[in-house]
Amino acid sequence: MNELNKPFDVGYHDLGEAGADLSRVPFGKLIGNIMTACVDAQESAANAAWNYTRNVLEQKDPIVFTYLDGKKPKKIAVPLITIVPLPYLSLENVDIDFDAEVSVDNRHTSQFLVNVNNESAVSETVQTARSSANMHVAINATTSDMPAGLAMLLNHIGGGITVIDVPKPPLASKEDVAGIVSSLLTDIDKNIADIFTATTQAVVNYDPCRDKTDPFLARTVLSIRTNSAALSAKYPKPVHEKSAKPFADNGDKIIDNSGSYRGGEVAAAHVIWTRPRVLSGSNQYTPDDFDILSIVLSALLWRKFNGPISLYTDTVGYNYYISQMGMRRLWNGDVDTKALSNIPGSVPADVFWNAGKPYAIQKIIDSKKKKSIAMLSTDMLVWGSIYPYTGEKKVVAYYPENLENNEAVYPAFENLSKSKSYKPSGNWDWNQRPFNTALTYYKKPDLAASYANCSKSFMSGNTADSSEKVAHMAFADQRMFGLCNGDVPTFLTHAEETGKPFTLLWDSRDIVLNGQISPAKLESERLVMCKELSDAIRQHFSAITMPDSVQAILDKYE
């Protein structure tokens, strides 16, 4: 008989019949099988650990990490086996609990006679005891120490890990970008949007501010250079003046647009309200070179491709830009100071810094002009005709903003400050998304009336203070535009979209003029942007005699 199958003598002989039953239980087999299973499990775990380790060791390509050491990017190549855990498991202990209860039947029969109604019956009673048995096995497995040989191997491999400096990517110059664009131009009428897209993809490694690693600034410079190169490829000769009297103060058209207007002229308006900046400073209006260069390039590009442009400003703005800087010649449309003089003192200028826009729109509507209009921010550059994006559309915004998960900019209406008499329209859809209004188009000026009136009504007498200006200006402008116009078409589908002839300088302007960084970095970034803007002006409008004040600024960044 197999030893494991022999009855195991556990000393129960003195228990009578119950002891005899227990002595016949094969404890050796029960416990032995469990121990054998544990040994087999340990063997399987060892084989699995070996196969896993071998597979990891066979991975020839190391894992490469890139990180910044201060400002310098570095790479470190690490073998896979040194960074992944190896599955070494062992059984620490095995607890076996076995309970057995022997079944013994004790039958006791009692008979007695019962006489009921002269009938007799026999009663019998039987008592039986039942048996049961159960076994509980508890196994505790833990991670065992790494084998000594493998530890020596890992120490050897780890000793060969080296760190290398990452070479800086080549900087794409304006000449490089221009060459890429020129090679793409096989036909003078090639869709320029395709050129923008392809050029952007070709210089994706371009990072003009790699020492500062600011993504907004890098993206803006890339947009300027890409659009500027595409413009040079399509119009290789600089824009020239049509008359011998450059920038005549009477507003004569000075730019030969060579028939580039498509779908008719669109009159644009720049709005410069100085009161917010004067209040935030030392009661003086002193714009930065960045502001001047942005205004110049924005105005000239619009005139080249789309039509006349007017200026709506206040007395301080007129004295600075027209009287002091001599820049009247830039705007070949109206220069108006009456519209913004109608902004009442009840509109807090330190909150609603862009309040001049709806008042300028109201002045345009009141003038009974029928021509299509565009409201153009002074930091908005349009490098081509807007007709492909407007066509016969009635209203077009720059791009949609995100209303959801943006409570800081677009809080619930009930959380905004209002005047006591203000009541919103009952027809508004509060789920309507807001729109960025750096560039807005109206096929007819009257289409802007609802937005202008509602915006002015919300701002007048508003009790918000300057700490709440972002949310309240965003409501009066971006949210109000959506609430009054509905879900309109847009020039861009989102803020980061590339491949179209638009550059918005807002983020870069905020960085170079208001950035929370060291003065040295701030000045460095400001110089980067000023040079890019001045280079673009010289590239495309060098044949135009600039006002002396503007030329002096251009010379600073040559």
TAZIBEL-V498726 format. One record per pair of residues at least 4 apart in sequence whose ideal C-beta (glycine too) atoms are under 6 Angstrom apart, sorted by sequence separation. I is the first residue (numbers start at 1). J is the second residue. D is the distance in Angstrom with one decimal. If there is no record, write none. Layout:
BEGIN
I/J/D ; I/J/D
END
This chain:
BEGIN
1/5/5.8 ; 15/19/2.8 ; 27/31/6.0 ; 28/32/5.5 ; 78/82/5.8 ; 146/150/5.3 ; 154/158/5.9 ; 172/176/4.6 ; 195/199/5.9 ; 222/226/5.9 ; 224/228/5.8 ; 248/252/4.6 ; 261/265/5.6 ; 274/278/5.5 ; 287/291/3.8 ; 294/298/5.9 ; 302/306/5.2 ; 313/317/3.1 ; 317/321/5.8 ; 318/322/5.0 ; 319/323/4.8 ; 320/324/5.2 ; 321/325/5.2 ; 331/335/5.7 ; 343/347/5.5 ; 356/360/5.9 ; 376/380/5.4 ; 386/390/5.4 ; 402/406/5.5 ; 406/410/5.1 ; 407/411/5.4 ; 411/415/4.3 ; 418/422/4.3 ; 448/452/5.6 ; 464/468/4.3 ; 468/472/5.4 ; 469/473/5.6 ; 473/477/5.9 ; 474/478/5.0 ; 475/479/4.5 ; 476/480/5.6 ; 480/484/5.9 ; 481/485/5.9 ; 493/497/5.4 ; 505/509/5.2 ; 509/513/5.8 ; 510/514/5.2 ; 511/515/4.5 ; 517/521/4.5 ; 537/541/5.5 ; 538/542/5.2 ; 546/550/4.4 ; 1/6/5.6 ; 68/73/5.8 ; 69/74/4.9 ; 78/83/5.7 ; 115/120/5.5 ; 146/151/4.9 ; 172/177/5.7 ; 185/190/5.8 ; 209/214/5.3 ; 241/246/4.8 ; 278/283/5.8 ; 313/318/5.6 ; 347/352/5.7 ; 442/447/4.5 ; 492/497/4.5 ; 517/522/5.6 ; 546/551/4.4 ; 13/19/5.6 ; 303/309/6.0 ; 321/327/4.8 ; 322/328/4.8 ; 390/396/5.3 ; 442/448/4.8 ; 12/19/3.3 ; 113/120/5.3 ; 114/121/5.1 ; 247/254/5.8 ; 278/285/5.4 ; 302/309/5.0 ; 403/410/5.5 ; 515/522/5.5 ; 209/217/4.8 ; 347/355/5.2 ; 464/472/4.5 ; 66/75/5.2 ; 209/218/5.2 ; 364/373/6.0 ; 12/22/4.5 ; 208/218/5.9 ; 299/309/5.3 ; 12/23/5.3 ; 64/75/5.8 ; 65/76/5.1 ; 111/122/5.2 ; 112/123/5.9 ; 184/195/5.5 ; 207/218/5.2 ; 274/285/4.7 ; 343/355/5.9 ; 64/77/5.1 ; 208/221/4.4 ; 241/254/4.9 ; 512/525/4.8 ; 9/23/6.0 ; 181/195/5.7 ; 184/198/5.5 ; 242/256/5.0 ; 512/526/4.1 ; 62/77/4.1 ; 63/78/5.1 ; 109/124/5.3 ; 110/125/5.2 ; 7/23/5.5 ; 62/78/5.7 ; 206/222/5.5 ; 239/255/5.4 ; 240/256/5.7 ; 340/356/5.0 ; 343/359/5.4 ; 7/24/4.8 ; 62/79/5.3 ; 63/80/5.7 ; 342/359/5.7 ; 459/476/5.2 ; 512/529/5.3 ; 181/199/5.3 ; 458/476/5.1 ; 8/27/4.1 ; 107/126/5.5 ; 108/127/5.8 ; 180/199/5.4 ; 318/337/5.1 ; 340/359/5.8 ; 8/28/5.4 ; 311/331/4.4 ; 339/359/5.1 ; 534/554/4.9 ; 5/26/5.7 ; 59/80/4.7 ; 106/127/5.5 ; 310/331/5.8 ; 339/360/4.9 ; 455/476/4.9 ; 508/529/5.5 ; 180/202/4.8 ; 309/331/5.6 ; 315/337/5.8 ; 105/128/5.0 ; 310/333/3.4 ; 534/557/4.1 ; 4/28/4.6 ; 5/29/5.8 ; 56/80/5.5 ; 57/81/5.8 ; 308/332/5.1 ; 309/333/5.5 ; 310/334/4.2 ; 311/335/4.8 ; 312/336/5.0 ; 339/363/3.5 ; 4/29/4.2 ; 56/81/4.7 ; 104/129/5.1 ; 308/333/4.1 ; 455/480/4.8 ; 177/203/5.9 ; 200/226/5.6 ; 314/340/4.4 ; 454/480/5.4 ; 531/557/4.5 ; 103/130/5.3 ; 199/226/4.9 ; 312/339/5.1 ; 530/557/5.1 ; 4/32/5.1 ; 103/131/2.7 ; 102/131/5.0 ; 451/480/6.0 ; 101/131/5.1 ; 403/433/4.9 ; 451/481/5.4 ; 454/484/5.4 ; 101/132/4.8 ; 172/203/4.3 ; 285/316/5.1 ; 299/330/4.7 ; 53/86/5.7 ; 100/133/4.4 ; 400/433/5.2 ; 401/434/4.4 ; 451/484/4.4 ; 172/206/4.2 ; 196/230/5.8 ; 268/302/5.1 ; 450/484/4.3 ; 52/87/6.0 ; 99/134/5.3 ; 195/230/4.7 ; 285/320/5.5 ; 400/435/5.6 ; 401/436/5.8 ; 169/205/4.3 ; 98/135/4.7 ; 399/436/5.0 ; 49/87/5.2 ; 192/230/5.8 ; 397/435/3.7 ; 398/436/4.4 ; 49/88/5.4 ; 97/136/4.3 ; 266/306/4.9 ; 267/307/5.5 ; 274/314/5.7 ; 398/438/4.8 ; 437/477/5.7 ; 96/137/5.4 ; 266/307/4.9 ; 267/308/5.2 ; 268/309/4.4 ; 269/310/5.0 ; 270/311/5.0 ; 271/312/4.8 ; 272/313/4.4 ; 398/439/4.5 ; 265/307/3.3 ; 274/316/4.3 ; 419/461/3.3 ; 95/138/4.2 ; 269/312/5.8 ; 274/317/4.8 ; 397/440/5.5 ; 419/462/5.7 ; 435/478/5.9 ; 45/89/4.9 ; 434/478/3.9 ; 437/481/5.5 ; 94/139/5.3 ; 260/305/5.4 ; 272/317/4.7 ; 396/441/4.2 ; 417/462/5.8 ; 434/479/4.4 ; 417/463/4.6 ; 435/481/5.0 ; 93/140/5.1 ; 257/304/5.6 ; 395/442/5.8 ; 417/464/3.9 ; 435/482/5.3 ; 92/140/4.7 ; 177/225/5.2 ; 181/229/4.5 ; 185/233/5.1 ; 255/303/4.9 ; 312/360/3.9 ; 434/482/4.8 ; 42/91/5.9 ; 181/230/5.1 ; 255/304/5.7 ; 394/443/4.8 ; 433/482/5.7 ; 91/141/5.4 ; 92/142/4.8 ; 432/482/4.6 ; 174/225/5.7 ; 178/229/4.3 ; 182/233/5.1 ; 390/441/5.2 ; 432/483/5.7 ; 89/141/5.2 ; 177/229/4.2 ; 181/233/4.5 ; 395/447/5.6 ; 38/91/5.6 ; 394/447/5.8 ; 90/144/4.0 ; 178/232/5.9 ; 428/483/4.5 ; 38/94/5.6 ; 88/144/4.8 ; 380/438/4.7 ; 380/439/5.2 ; 416/475/6.0 ; 411/471/5.3 ; 377/438/4.3 ; 376/439/5.9 ; 239/304/5.8 ; 375/440/4.8 ; 409/474/5.1 ; 438/504/5.2 ; 273/340/5.5 ; 374/441/4.9 ; 373/442/5.3 ; 279/349/5.5 ; 279/350/5.4 ; 372/443/5.3 ; 82/154/6.0 ; 373/445/5.3 ; 276/349/4.6 ; 275/349/4.4 ; 82/157/6.0 ; 82/158/5.4 ; 276/353/3.9 ; 401/478/5.7 ; 79/157/5.2 ; 249/328/5.5 ; 253/332/5.7 ; 305/384/5.3 ; 22/102/5.9 ; 298/378/5.7 ; 301/381/5.7 ; 302/382/5.8 ; 305/385/4.8 ; 306/386/5.9 ; 365/445/4.9 ; 21/102/4.4 ; 251/332/4.9 ; 301/382/5.7 ; 364/445/5.1 ; 247/329/2.8 ; 298/380/5.9 ; 78/161/5.8 ; 273/356/3.4 ; 295/378/4.8 ; 298/381/5.6 ; 18/102/4.5 ; 294/378/5.9 ; 297/381/5.9 ; 365/449/5.7 ; 271/356/4.5 ; 294/379/4.9 ; 18/104/5.7 ; 271/357/5.2 ; 76/163/4.9 ; 361/448/4.8 ; 74/163/5.5 ; 75/164/5.4 ; 271/360/4.8 ; 362/452/5.1 ; 395/485/5.2 ; 400/490/5.8 ; 74/165/5.7 ; 75/166/5.4 ; 269/360/5.7 ; 361/452/4.3 ; 397/488/5.4 ; 399/490/5.0 ; 74/166/6.0 ; 73/166/4.1 ; 395/488/4.7 ; 396/489/5.1 ; 397/490/5.1 ; 398/491/5.4 ; 399/492/3.9 ; 358/452/4.0 ; 399/494/5.9 ; 393/489/5.2 ; 399/495/5.7 ; 358/455/4.2 ; 358/456/5.1 ; 389/491/5.0 ; 34/137/5.7 ; 267/371/5.2 ; 355/459/5.5 ; 266/372/4.8 ; 267/373/5.4 ; 268/374/4.4 ; 269/375/5.7 ; 352/459/4.8 ; 266/374/5.3 ; 268/376/4.4 ; 270/378/5.3 ; 347/459/4.7 ; 347/460/5.8 ; 351/464/4.9 ; 346/460/5.1 ; 346/461/4.7 ; 350/466/4.3 ; 384/501/3.8 ; 351/469/4.4 ; 383/501/3.7 ; 354/473/5.9 ; 351/472/5.4 ; 352/473/5.5 ; 381/503/4.2 ; 262/385/4.5 ; 354/477/5.7 ; 263/387/3.6 ; 352/476/5.9 ; 380/504/5.7 ; 262/387/4.1 ; 379/505/3.9 ; 379/506/5.5 ; 379/509/5.5 ; 231/383/5.7 ; 227/383/4.1 ; 294/505/5.5 ; 327/547/5.5 ; 326/547/4.4 ; 290/512/6.0 ; 326/549/5.7 ; 325/549/4.3 ; 288/513/6.0 ; 297/533/5.7 ; 293/530/6.0 ; 290/529/5.8 ; 297/536/5.8 ; 290/530/5.5 ; 293/533/3.9 ; 297/537/5.4 ; 289/530/5.2 ; 293/534/5.8 ; 300/541/5.3 ; 296/550/5.8 ; 292/553/5.7 ; 289/553/5.2 ; 227/501/5.8 ; 224/503/5.7 ; 223/503/4.3 ; 220/508/4.2 ; 216/507/4.0 ; 217/508/5.4 ; 216/508/5.9 ; 217/511/5.8 ; 216/511/6.0 ; 200/498/4.7 ; 246/545/4.2 ; 239/540/6.0 ; 197/499/3.5 ; 238/540/5.9 ; 239/541/5.3 ; 196/499/4.6 ; 240/543/3.9 ; 241/544/5.6 ; 238/542/4.6 ; 238/543/4.6 ; 193/499/5.8 ; 217/525/5.9 ; 224/532/5.0 ; 228/536/4.8 ; 221/532/5.4 ; 224/536/5.9
END
